[in-house]
Amino acid sequence: MALSDYSSELIATAQSLASPGKGILAVDESTKTIGKRLGSIGVENTEANRQAYRGMLFTTAGLGDFISGAILYEETLFQNHADGESMVNKLGKLGIIPGIKVDMGLRPLVGAGSVETLCTGLDGLVERAADYYAQGARFAKWRAVLQITSDGCPSPLSVRENAWGLARYARSVQESGLVPIVEPEILMDGDHTIETTARIQEHVIQEVYHACQANGVLLEGTLLKPSMTVQGADCSEKADPAKVAAMTVRTLERSVPASVPGIVFLSGGLSEEAASVYLNNMNTIERKAKWNLGFSYGRALQHSCLKGWAGTNLEAGQKALLARAQANSEASLGRYVPGSQPSSDEQLFVAGYTY
Ligand code: 13P
C-alpha cells in the first residue's frame, strides 16, 4: 500500500478531523510528562493510574459532540480500559478518531544554537505507521520546536532541518494511511514582541510547505498545528485578544496553502480561558482562506479536568473536560461567550517546557 492507495481516505479523514465546531484532544503526553501532571495532584505515575485517568477522559458522555479526534501516546493506543474494552473502542463509541504521536522526542541540533533541537523518529516510520493503522489509528502527530532568542534563533539550520523533518514525517505516515498533523511549535519563551513572532513564524511555516511540496505530501490529507502568534512570555507589551487573533490570521494567510483543510492550534501554555478567547476572536474575523480554524489542545483542555478528577472523582473530571471541550467548540465557530463555562485563568506556561 502507498499514499496513492490511501489518498481519498486521507482526504476524508482530514476533513472529518477538521469538522466545523469540533477539535482535537491532545492526550499524548509521554510517560515522563504525564508523570508531572499526575504528580501535581498527588497521584503516582503507574500504568494503572495512567489507564484510570485516560479511561475517565475517553468515557465522557457527549465528548464526541465537540471533539473529532484524540492524539494518544503509544501505550494508550495498545491499552485497554480497566473494564477490559480497548481505549480505541471507547473512543469509537464516542465517534472520536484515534491518533498517535509518532515522533520519538527532541534531541540537540548540533551545529545550531545551544537551545535548538531536531525532532527524531523517522527511521522505520512507514512500518511503524502501518502497525498503528492496523491498531485503529487514523492520524498522527509530530512536534518540531523552534525558539526565538536575541542571539538569532531560530537559526537557518534549525528552520531548514525542522521543516524537512516535518515533511519527511508527513510523507512517511501518509504512505501508511495516517493523516499527518504537522506541528511546528514556536515556544513562548523569550521577551520578543508579537511582530517578531509573526515575522519568524511566517517564514517557518512557508519553509514547512516548501519541504512538503518537495516531498510530495498530499496537502488535502494533512492538518497544520501551529502555535498562536503571540509575544514572548517575558515581553512587557502584551497584545490584546483582538490583536493576537488578527496577527495569527495574517501569519497563516501569508503562509498556509488553501488546500490544507484545517488548522488546529496548540495551547502552548496559554491559560484555558485565553486559549478559548483567542480562538473565538479569530473566528469572528473575515478571512481570505477557507480552512477551518480549530483546536488541538492538551493543557488548555485538561488542566481543570485533571484537578477535578484528582485521582478518583470521575464525575468532576468529566464535567470539567466537557465544559472546556464545549467552550472551544463554540470558539471554533466564533460563538464563545467568555466566562460562560467554568475555566481557569491560570497561566500554564512553563519556561523551558518539555512535552
Ligand atoms: P498544549 O496544548 O498543552 O500545548 O499541547 C498540545 C500538544 O499536543 C503539544 O504537542
Boltz pocket constraint, residues with backbone or C-beta under 6 A from the ligand:
constraints:
  - pocket:
      binder: B
      contacts: [[A, 26], [A, 143], [A, 183], [A, 265], [A, 266], [A, 267], [A, 268], [A, 269], [A, 296], [A, 297], [A, 298], [A, 299], [A, 300], [A, 355]]
      max_distance: 6.0
